[in-house]
């Protein structure tokens, strides 16, 4: 039983050795000339301003969650749209109703967050 896992262990050991050798060789043979500018934190091409403990608005996270929700919507709608022709041939107009209900519920949610002002930036 354990003999079946020997090739996996060998691959893991070999990959660890190769990874360590690459990191070590880049440290030994690569240029390392630190200076004040290179050791500064880099933040999108700008000098960092303020501390790292500043508060971020909850709206930032809310918009991120809404983005994820609407990405998941696309994940559900795309395969249905690709298969719609065959679904329509098999079920007729009834192939459209489940997705129609899904989109209505989703758009009601979008309308709700729009009315609550979740997408307004102050």
Steps between C-alpha positions, in 0.01 A plus 500: 500500500767753599705394198232650274573845645878492449485671154290783649746547785790499254335767287432715808857463624644571155281807449596630844869457420465669160297788648751550780790485253342765279438734793848443639670548162316826437613624840861393439544603136247783465580864562407628843559872537248636749459873541250730664273525195492124433416420861200738510152346484351515152133581459369528143778731388434753775674572826294353784319763703380447855511192715393147421232514769267744324134411485349403166137576428255211523365606160825381344433147625132525409583586140750213492233256620251632246757454227546138606124443507456631148796295380326192638192607306700488180629156594139379523366681194777418252461119490124539484533739205736263321257208541182702450439383142508133595296572815244686291478212254442258786277702737363780287433835664522336845881501464491878537296530823754379761766741375241776472408453867870492596568824312193672645606413856855614427386829347267562795803461725699738281213751506485469881869579547469783251212652698688454830788704356761226527660604172530871583851609590531788743 
